[in-house]
Amino acid sequence: MNTIISFKNVVKQYDDDEVILKNVSFEIEQGKFYTLLGPSGCGKTTILRMIAGFTEATKGDIFFDNQRINDIPANKRLVNTVFQDYALFPHMNVFDNVAFGLKIKKMAKADITKKVREALKMVQLPGYETREISEMSGGQRQRVAIARAIVNEPKVLLLDEPLSALDLKLRTDMQYELRDLQQRLGITFIFVTHDQEEALAMSDEIFVMNKGRIVQSGTPVDIYDEPINHFVADFVGESNIVNGVMLEDNLVEFVGKQFECVDGGMRGNEPVEIVIRPEDLTITTPDKGKLVVTVDTQLFRGVHYEILCTDEDKNEWMVHSTRKAKEGSKVGLFFEPEDIHVMRFNESEEDFDARLESYEE
């Protein structure tokens, strides 16, 4: 695959304020759906604005199609942005909103009409050319904003939390539509969100950010199944995290017991953190469980019960189960060796990847 965007040791700092981006480097491949995922203030929107040309890097280099673009103005870059508030012109109808960029380029009227109709068809709004923006729903407005962006045929489409203002049902529907649109167009999407479910559902690749750094990158499955540290494990999905000791390859100790696992490549008796996802815990009888816990509370989440339990050492365990438990009862928790994920303290992503490769061989 061809690399279309790359950041090389990029730093962003405003005057004497805190550094927003801290020596960030990454590559974006053409034709994929990328997500920048992280909490507010982590730097993800700053990266988007740098790609668009709205914000300059303090240090480092940004490349687009192997050309350094630090000094290229926003209107000369082959990217378009869909903003969180859509930034539509309320005094213009749908056609004029979508055609705005083409008119600036002084394109022929017949060509503008053809391109606008094609763009509206792509976002499932054919025949809406004369509709006023005030007459449209939130999901329809978002489609108009996307049509206005793709009508300019950008190589990269930037999306800055465009689903955040929608209700849950519409947001879910738009996730499917955005993913389908990206695959049909074949252009690169870079999506910014703090919603981990959105990131997992739509992305080919995810960059998880925290405090101005990319702390882990990979496919949704990689990020979810193999979190590199406590932050990623806690931020991406629900997690049970406890302290433990890696006794040797494939043998770990936590909550006072030894368990077989599938991790390795660490020092003997090394302090570690243990992650077990709630859906990987099965409630059984105390004699059949690897852990014995007391059921504290439970909530019905529609597809499963979310059950909170406590072990003898006061560690809290969350379980996702399709079966209801009895509050106050003692139950067993069963899990397989592959359900245990072991995390080293302060391990870099490079060392983590190297360790994975070593015990996959």
Disulfide bonds with the S-S distance in Angstrom:
none
